Amino acid sequence: MHARGRATAITAAGLITIAAAAPVAFGQSSDWSITIGRSAQSGGTTWTGPDGAEATWTRPSWAGQASDALLKGARLAWFAGWFTPGGDVTRSWSNLTEGAYTVRVDMRTVVTCSGRICSYGQERKTAGFSVDLTPPGAPQVQAPDGPVESTAPVRWTPVGDRGAGLARYEVLVDGVVQADLGAGACGAQCEVTLPATLLPDGPHDVQVRAVDRVGNAAQSSAPPRDVRDTPRVAFVAPPAFVIRGRAVALRAAASTDNGGAIAYAWDTDGDGTFDADTGSTPTVTITPGADATVRVRATAAGGGEATAEMALDVRPAALADSPGVSIDDGARFTRTPRVQLAIAWPDGATGMRIATDGGFKGADWRPVAPEAVITLEVDPDARLPHVVYVRFRGRGIDARETYTDDIILDTTAPVVDAATAQQISKGLRLTTRARDALSGLDSLQVTAGPGRPVTTVPYVARATVRVKGRRPLVRVVDRAGNESGWVRARATRGATRAR
């Protein structure tokens, strides 16, 4: 029952009159207050929303009874009557309609009586709030023109709220809230960039929901967002060069921001046609024959493509596995200053220098080649070998490393000092005395006469040969290939001197 200033009560003693004392008689107004829960403050107003309202107050120490009520404007919407509170008191109201409300709480002291007259002190406090059930405006999400990258920001126009005020925007991906943005973070346009992994290639429902301070919400209605990431692709540890005719593996790596699968295709000869498809394996093996621009194409799951290219530096292959130089197929001696070099270079070499002195004075760089010709300096009195020096250069090549070979140049012919011939059953027994100043004697040649066949045998001072005729022609050849003059041997019982 709602008290209005005077009330009567029947006691065992009979009829007693109760008079209300003056309000706030004891200065007790600072002892208690009313708190409105489930609320937000905006524009100096306390607002509640679809979750209803809640009021909490605490009984002061001096109070004996309390009465609380809820009013909408001047109209009573709810009334609790007088009761004896204990500690905190919380009232909740749901299904409230929009408008302004007042929570009213009356406190009074314990009734005290003097004779037939009883009295009490009473204090009233109020707290107001307004109910907001109207959502804010629905955001308008900017629809992209065609497919977009997963990192493309979501943009929309800001909205307002005429009640409790806008609190935040929520960004939903396929129905799940994945990001939010405070209402004050927008300028003329709102923008959020989502984690790329939330948007794999393909269509996605990306919407924005505006939420006010008391939970009212309005959501956009935007068309699906078609995500199509473009890969980034590059060659991995590309070789500085490759060797012509030798197989080499080329490797690429590609990725997208949203982590989609990648397929690889290769143009290995530079003709613009991707004719080698390795699927998800980013490696191709080729056997290059000439310089070319190699390309790799990476394709993401949604069809986005990117290419990388690399100029293939194809270098000649040496004829031997070990680098070096050999004079006249490894001969120890030569009779001609002009000698033939066989050259093998280290992998990657592009140039070489050849010299007959270790200082390489006057030796110019030339392209590597498996053969070369060089002329040695002629010195008839020289007995030391001639040395040929070769150096190579190219990426990764130490141009100071020197390779050598040597050969003895012998231009002096040997001499036959004497020759005798004695017939025996097996042919002729030849006894010669010959000499050579440098390379030494190598072979003996015998013929019956000019224009007749020549028989060659290793040189020894006494040799047996099958040659017709009693007085053959004889000459010797040294190890450098120099030949002596022909000498006719005399056949007698005794030794016959050569003429």
Phi, psi and omega per residue, in radians:
M1 nan 2.340 -3.098
H2 -1.437 2.190 3.136
A3 -1.431 2.432 -3.081
R4 -2.118 0.389 3.069
G5 2.051 -0.808 3.004
R6 -2.218 2.558 3.078
A7 -2.594 2.744 3.105
T8 -2.033 2.602 3.100
A9 -2.413 2.504 3.116
I10 -1.737 2.168 3.123
T11 -2.073 3.116 3.128
A12 -1.154 -0.422 -3.121
A13 -1.449 -0.198 -3.121
G14 2.094 -2.740 -3.079
L15 -1.374 2.192 -3.131
I16 -2.141 2.440 3.098
T17 -1.770 2.258 3.141
I18 -1.922 2.213 3.130
A19 -1.983 2.386 3.107
A20 -1.366 2.276 3.054
A21 -1.311 2.981 3.137
A22 -1.076 2.411 3.127
P23 -1.032 2.674 3.114
V24 0.838 0.917 -3.063
A25 -1.361 -0.341 -2.982
F26 -2.087 0.225 -3.141
G27 1.167 0.532 -3.046
Q28 -1.576 0.166 -3.017
S29 -1.155 -0.383 -3.123
S30 -1.481 -0.030 -3.045
D31 -1.448 -0.271 -3.049
W32 -2.710 2.825 3.129
S33 -2.739 2.977 3.140
I34 -1.941 2.299 3.115
T35 -2.003 2.251 3.102
I36 -1.658 2.093 3.122
G37 -1.671 3.120 -3.116
R38 0.905 0.740 -2.982
S39 -2.357 2.962 3.065
A40 -2.484 2.651 -3.128
Q41 -1.778 2.313 3.093
S42 -2.724 2.219 3.103
G43 1.052 0.564 3.141
G44 1.359 0.125 -3.110
T45 -2.051 2.465 3.014
T46 -1.552 2.217 -3.062
W47 -2.075 2.520 2.941
T48 -2.210 2.891 -3.049
G49 -2.304 -2.506 -3.044
P50 -1.090 -0.359 3.133
D51 -1.385 0.015 3.141
G52 1.507 -2.902 -3.101
A53 -2.205 2.819 -3.129
E54 -2.569 2.363 3.101
A55 -2.215 2.393 -3.136
T56 -2.265 2.342 3.018
W57 -2.498 2.777 -3.094
T58 -2.037 2.364 3.110
R59 -1.149 2.186 3.056
P60 -1.259 2.832 -3.046
S61 -1.133 -0.473 -3.078
W62 -1.531 -0.196 -3.007
A63 -1.435 2.498 3.054
G64 -1.874 -0.636 -3.124
Q65 -2.394 2.795 3.123
A66 -2.506 2.724 3.060
S67 -2.463 2.270 3.129
D68 -2.223 2.714 -3.072
A69 -2.676 2.795 3.063
L70 -2.142 2.232 -3.132
L71 -2.105 2.466 2.982
K72 -1.897 1.899 -2.976
G73 1.124 -2.205 3.118
A74 -1.684 0.027 -3.048
R75 -1.721 2.315 3.120
L76 -1.261 2.134 -3.136
A77 -1.786 -0.417 3.136
W78 -2.827 2.531 -3.104
F79 -2.544 2.347 -3.090
A80 -1.729 -0.371 -3.064
G81 1.396 3.094 -3.110
W82 -1.409 2.413 3.100
F83 -2.692 2.925 3.130
T84 -1.726 1.860 -3.085
P85 -1.364 2.832 3.038
G86 -2.408 1.988 -3.123
G87 1.174 -2.470 -3.134
D88 -1.305 2.514 3.065
V89 -2.173 2.230 3.135
T90 -2.170 2.260 3.077
R91 -2.017 2.439 3.111
S92 -2.195 2.474 3.100
W93 -2.302 2.359 3.100
S94 -2.143 2.993 3.123
N95 0.988 0.626 3.078
L96 -1.394 2.541 3.055
T97 -1.517 2.840 3.139
E98 -1.102 2.560 3.096
G99 2.529 -3.090 -3.122
A100 -1.690 2.386 -3.114
Y101 -2.234 2.718 3.085
T102 -2.269 2.257 2.990
V103 -1.658 2.194 -3.111
R104 -2.095 2.256 3.110
V105 -2.238 2.237 3.071
D106 -1.900 2.361 3.072
M107 -2.090 2.475 3.031
R108 -2.486 2.677 -3.131
T109 -1.325 3.000 3.055
V110 -1.132 2.417 -3.138
V111 -1.120 2.301 3.040
T112 -2.043 2.483 -3.044
C113 -2.145 2.537 3.002
S114 -2.319 1.823 -3.044
G115 1.223 -2.236 -3.123
R116 -1.651 0.049 -3.117
I117 -1.924 2.183 3.069
C118 -1.981 2.619 3.140
S119 -2.513 2.839 3.105
Y120 -2.623 2.742 3.016
G121 -1.672 2.603 -3.063
Q122 -2.473 2.475 3.113
E123 -2.403 2.444 3.139
R124 -2.109 2.405 3.013
K125 -2.313 2.682 -3.137
T126 -2.351 2.754 3.035
A127 -2.515 2.376 -3.080
G128 -1.946 2.697 3.033
F129 -2.697 2.852 3.093
S130 -2.146 2.517 3.135
V131 -1.704 2.223 3.125
D132 -2.035 1.993 3.100
L133 -1.991 0.119 -3.096
T134 -1.691 2.153 -3.133
P135 -1.241 2.813 3.050
P136 -1.232 3.119 3.078
G137 -1.165 2.659 3.141
A138 -1.415 2.246 3.131
P139 -1.132 2.611 3.055
Q140 -1.890 1.869 -3.104
V141 -1.391 2.345 3.127
Q142 -1.263 2.094 -3.132
A143 -1.457 2.163 3.131
P144 -1.230 2.712 3.074
D145 -1.529 1.685 3.115
G146 1.467 -2.946 -3.107
P147 -1.096 2.630 -3.141
V148 -2.301 2.825 3.038
E149 -1.289 2.743 3.129
S150 -1.144 -0.369 -3.136
T151 -1.596 0.025 3.130
A152 -1.162 2.278 -3.097
P153 -1.190 2.679 3.005
V154 -1.591 2.174 -3.076
R155 -2.117 2.535 3.082
W156 -2.703 2.854 -3.140
T157 -1.497 2.452 3.131
P158 -1.127 2.704 3.082
V159 -2.210 2.917 3.121
G160 -2.058 3.033 3.084
D161 -2.497 2.255 -3.044
R162 -1.602 0.037 3.137
G163 -1.929 -1.936 -3.068
A164 -1.150 -0.325 -3.131
G165 1.732 2.584 -3.088
L166 -1.275 2.380 -3.140
A167 -1.773 -0.828 -3.011
R168 -2.886 2.944 2.974
Y169 -2.006 2.441 3.063
E170 -1.991 2.310 3.124
V171 -1.799 2.149 -3.097
L172 -1.905 2.344 3.042
V173 -2.039 2.026 -3.117
D174 0.915 0.738 3.040
G175 1.505 -0.028 -3.104
V176 -2.007 2.305 3.108
V177 -1.211 2.122 -3.096
Q178 -2.057 -0.186 3.135
A179 -2.825 2.754 3.016
D180 -2.455 2.812 -3.069
L181 -2.489 2.241 3.105
G182 -1.113 2.577 -3.099
A183 -1.050 -0.550 -3.106
G184 -1.421 -0.035 -3.106
A185 -1.493 -0.062 -3.105
C186 -1.707 2.540 2.947
G187 -1.787 -2.174 3.065
A188 -1.235 -0.280 -3.135
Q189 -2.586 2.533 3.075
C190 -1.690 2.598 -3.080
E191 -2.663 2.360 3.075
V192 -2.413 2.338 3.015
T193 -1.829 2.086 -3.092
L194 -1.474 2.712 2.991
P195 -1.000 2.282 -3.035
A196 -1.053 -0.527 -3.100
T197 -1.180 -0.259 3.084
L198 -1.351 -0.199 -3.022
L199 -2.228 1.266 3.025
P200 -1.121 2.816 -3.113
D201 -0.944 2.368 3.134
G202 2.293 3.127 -3.126
P203 -1.360 2.508 3.110
H204 -2.451 2.518 3.067
D205 -1.567 1.838 -3.119
V206 -1.977 2.005 -3.087
Q207 -2.240 2.854 3.104
V208 -2.188 2.333 3.129
R209 -2.040 2.250 3.072
A210 -1.646 2.288 -3.086
V211 -2.202 2.258 3.115
D212 -1.543 -3.080 -2.983
R213 -1.237 -0.256 3.136
V214 -2.006 0.239 2.994
G215 1.713 -0.008 3.022
N216 -1.209 2.429 -3.053
A217 -2.404 2.625 3.037
A218 -2.417 2.374 -3.026
Q219 -2.012 2.571 3.122
S220 -1.255 2.984 3.030
S221 -2.387 1.592 -3.065
A222 -1.971 2.633 3.091
P223 -1.159 2.824 3.128
P224 -1.025 2.570 3.103
R225 -1.717 2.102 -3.134
D226 -1.587 1.920 -3.102
V227 -1.644 2.254 3.129
R228 -2.538 1.665 -3.095
D229 -1.327 2.512 3.035
T230 -1.673 2.187 -3.108
P231 -1.210 2.823 2.899
R232 -1.919 2.243 -3.055
V233 -2.338 2.513 3.123
A234 -2.714 2.717 3.039
F235 -1.289 2.496 3.140
V236 -1.785 2.164 3.129
A237 0.769 1.019 -3.118
P238 -1.099 2.474 -3.134
P239 -1.214 2.530 3.093
A240 -1.147 -0.548 3.110
F241 -2.801 2.882 3.036
V242 -2.276 2.794 -3.098
I243 -1.750 2.303 -3.116
R244 -0.990 2.268 3.088
G245 1.404 0.018 -3.126
R246 -1.930 2.225 -3.080
A247 -1.086 2.463 3.124
V248 -2.462 2.463 3.114
A249 -1.685 2.223 3.089
L250 -1.904 2.400 -3.064
R251 -2.236 2.476 3.092
A252 -2.208 2.866 3.065
A253 -2.424 2.395 -3.134
A254 -2.417 2.709 3.117
S255 -2.719 2.820 3.012
T256 -2.205 2.792 -3.141
D257 -1.123 -0.582 -3.097
N258 -1.597 0.090 3.008
G259 1.297 0.451 -3.131
G260 -1.292 2.931 3.118
A261 -1.235 2.653 -3.091
I262 -2.198 2.425 3.013
A263 -2.030 2.544 -3.042
Y264 -2.085 2.421 3.020
A265 -2.356 2.643 -2.969
W266 -2.272 2.433 2.919
D267 -1.901 1.790 -2.980
T268 -1.621 -0.156 -3.120
D269 -2.103 0.106 3.048
G270 1.323 0.282 -3.129
D271 -1.578 0.071 3.114
G272 1.528 -0.067 -3.141
T273 -1.819 2.190 3.122
F274 -1.499 1.647 -2.988
D275 -1.845 0.025 3.096
A276 -2.145 1.950 -3.113
D277 -1.875 1.998 -3.126
T278 -1.820 0.164 3.106
G279 1.075 -2.333 -3.120
S280 -1.423 -0.004 3.111
T281 -1.569 2.025 -3.008
P282 -1.518 0.536 -3.095
T283 -2.257 2.405 3.050
V284 -2.299 2.511 3.106
T285 -1.939 2.222 -3.120
I286 -2.255 2.804 3.048
T287 -2.117 1.646 -3.014
P288 -1.249 2.516 3.060
G289 -1.966 -0.329 -3.122
A290 -2.809 2.925 3.081
D291 -0.994 2.466 3.119
A292 -2.782 2.838 3.030
T293 -1.753 1.990 -3.126
V294 -1.616 2.397 -3.132
R295 -2.182 2.571 3.026
V296 -2.225 2.427 3.130
R297 -2.051 2.249 3.087
A298 -1.886 2.296 -3.113
T299 -2.144 2.170 3.133
A300 -1.424 3.000 -3.066
A301 -1.054 -0.591 -3.123
G302 -1.503 0.008 3.120
G303 1.782 -0.085 3.083
G304 -1.129 2.417 -3.050
E305 -2.212 2.656 3.004
A306 -2.641 2.618 3.138
T307 -2.210 2.693 2.998
A308 -2.318 2.619 3.141
E309 -2.354 2.728 -3.111
M310 -2.542 2.289 3.067
A311 -1.352 2.117 -3.096
L312 -1.519 2.035 3.118
D313 -1.583 1.733 -3.091
V314 -1.646 2.154 -3.087
R315 -1.994 2.637 -3.067
P316 -1.155 2.646 3.102
A317 -1.648 2.428 3.082
A318 -1.307 2.736 -3.124
L319 -1.385 -0.273 3.121
A320 -2.172 2.729 -3.103
D321 -1.288 -0.610 -3.093
S322 -1.781 2.308 3.139
P323 -1.210 2.575 3.111
G324 2.866 -2.997 -3.131
V325 -2.426 2.503 3.115
S326 -2.328 2.331 -3.120
I327 -1.699 2.201 3.074
D328 0.815 0.887 3.096
D329 1.008 0.555 3.072
G330 1.503 0.247 -3.138
A331 -1.128 2.611 3.096
R332 -1.503 -0.472 -3.057
F333 -2.330 2.717 3.016
T334 -2.544 2.615 3.104
R335 -1.806 -0.117 -3.141
T336 -2.048 2.432 3.122
P337 -1.128 -0.491 -3.098
R338 -1.470 1.963 -3.060
V339 -2.074 2.715 -3.131
Q340 -1.751 2.294 3.125
L341 -1.867 2.365 2.957
A342 -1.837 2.171 -2.956
I343 -2.123 2.345 3.002
A344 -2.197 2.248 -3.045
W345 -1.946 2.765 3.082
P346 -1.230 2.665 3.136
D347 -0.952 2.280 3.094
G348 1.700 -0.175 -3.132
A349 -1.196 2.449 3.099
T350 -2.077 -0.348 -3.115
G351 -2.409 2.807 3.122
M352 -2.554 2.707 3.026
R353 -2.211 2.421 -3.123
I354 -2.165 2.336 -3.131
A355 -2.585 2.811 3.069
T356 -1.841 0.147 3.003
D357 -2.384 2.630 -3.049
G358 -1.168 -0.242 3.116
G359 -1.507 -0.121 3.120
F360 0.969 0.568 3.133
K361 -1.145 2.201 3.104
G362 1.333 0.081 -3.130
A363 -1.565 2.066 -3.119
D364 -1.614 2.711 3.052
W365 -1.297 2.486 3.074
R366 -2.432 2.783 3.092
P367 -1.064 2.574 3.118
V368 -1.104 2.529 3.119
A369 -2.659 2.607 -3.088
P370 -1.270 -0.277 -3.119
E371 -2.380 2.653 3.062
A372 -2.729 2.740 3.111
V373 -2.079 2.393 3.130
I374 -2.428 2.594 -3.130
T375 -1.867 2.173 3.134
L376 -1.449 2.708 3.116
E377 -1.388 2.262 -3.098
V378 -1.545 2.195 3.059
D379 -2.498 1.758 -3.061
P380 -1.007 -0.444 -3.107
D381 -1.555 -0.165 -3.101
A382 -1.303 2.331 3.120
R383 -2.020 -0.082 -3.140
L384 -1.504 2.681 3.110
P385 -1.154 2.648 2.974
H386 -1.542 2.329 -3.118
V387 -1.901 2.338 3.042
V388 -1.881 2.288 -3.094
Y389 -1.967 2.413 3.116
V390 -2.361 2.374 3.013
R391 -2.213 2.689 -3.128
F392 -2.187 2.714 3.055
R393 -2.431 2.805 -3.113
G394 2.730 2.968 -3.112
R395 -1.081 2.178 -3.130
G396 1.451 0.083 -3.107
I397 -1.812 2.340 3.040
D398 -1.428 1.841 -3.069
A399 -1.261 -0.042 3.110
R400 -1.641 -0.202 -3.131
E401 -1.287 2.298 -3.010
T402 -2.034 2.357 3.074
Y403 -1.982 2.467 -3.029
T404 -2.405 2.781 2.897
D405 -2.599 2.764 -3.126
D406 -2.337 2.773 3.128
I407 -2.690 2.609 3.115
I408 -1.679 2.193 3.101
L409 -1.609 2.014 -3.139
D410 -2.156 1.889 -3.118
T411 -1.847 0.069 -3.083
T412 -1.705 2.242 -3.123
A413 -1.302 2.590 3.053
P414 -1.264 3.035 -3.073
V415 -2.317 2.366 2.992
V416 -1.720 2.054 -3.110
D417 -1.540 -0.548 -3.126
A418 -2.764 2.644 3.095
A419 -2.657 2.311 3.067
T420 -2.215 2.661 3.128
A421 -2.274 2.323 3.132
Q422 -2.299 2.230 3.134
Q423 -1.295 2.370 3.019
I424 -2.346 3.057 -3.055
S425 -1.101 -0.509 -3.083
K426 -1.619 0.029 -3.132
G427 2.417 -2.219 3.134
L428 -2.084 2.420 2.999
R429 -1.789 2.019 -3.091
L430 -1.771 2.334 3.047
T431 -2.118 2.119 -3.081
T432 -2.226 2.702 2.981
R433 -2.236 1.995 -3.077
A434 -2.398 2.907 -3.108
R435 -2.626 2.696 3.069
D436 -2.488 2.398 -2.985
A437 -1.386 -0.400 -2.953
L438 -2.287 -1.187 -2.975
S439 -1.470 -0.336 3.134
G440 1.639 2.741 -3.093
L441 -1.339 2.448 -3.078
D442 -2.010 -0.809 -3.045
S443 -2.561 2.857 3.093
L444 -2.071 2.319 3.133
Q445 -2.065 2.383 -3.074
V446 -2.361 2.420 3.061
T447 -2.549 2.639 -3.135
A448 -1.253 -0.383 3.125
G449 3.013 3.029 -3.119
P450 -0.998 2.389 3.121
G451 1.408 -0.092 3.120
R452 -1.595 2.817 3.131
P453 -1.008 2.572 -3.126
V454 -1.896 2.278 3.075
T455 -1.802 2.267 -3.121
T456 -2.039 2.264 3.090
V457 -2.348 2.727 3.064
P458 -1.005 2.526 -3.058
Y459 -1.308 2.210 2.883
V460 -2.443 2.732 -3.086
A461 -1.118 -0.551 3.113
R462 -2.236 1.997 -3.078
A463 -2.273 2.630 3.083
T464 -1.903 2.200 -3.107
V465 -2.317 2.658 3.082
R466 -1.680 1.643 3.137
V467 -2.374 2.354 3.097
K468 -1.359 2.594 3.136
G469 1.772 2.609 -3.076
R470 -1.620 -0.296 -3.104
R471 -2.263 1.347 -3.095
P472 -1.289 2.873 2.987
L473 -1.558 2.415 -3.070
V474 -2.274 2.450 2.947
R475 -2.612 2.865 3.124
V476 -2.112 2.712 3.128
V477 -2.184 2.317 3.107
D478 -1.522 3.108 -3.043
R479 -1.223 -0.289 3.068
A480 -1.510 -0.128 -3.127
G481 1.671 0.058 3.071
N482 -1.264 2.465 -3.091
E483 -2.000 2.432 3.039
S484 -1.381 3.040 3.028
G485 -1.307 2.797 3.102
W486 -1.304 2.425 3.132
V487 -2.239 2.296 3.125
R488 -1.564 2.176 3.127
A489 -1.441 2.621 3.093
R490 -1.799 2.379 -3.124
A491 -1.832 1.946 3.100
T492 -2.483 3.106 3.067
R493 -1.146 -0.696 3.083
G494 -1.679 -3.107 3.122
A495 -1.177 2.390 -3.137
T496 -1.914 2.215 3.124
R497 -1.307 2.621 3.100
A498 -1.326 2.586 3.099
R499 -1.698 nan nan
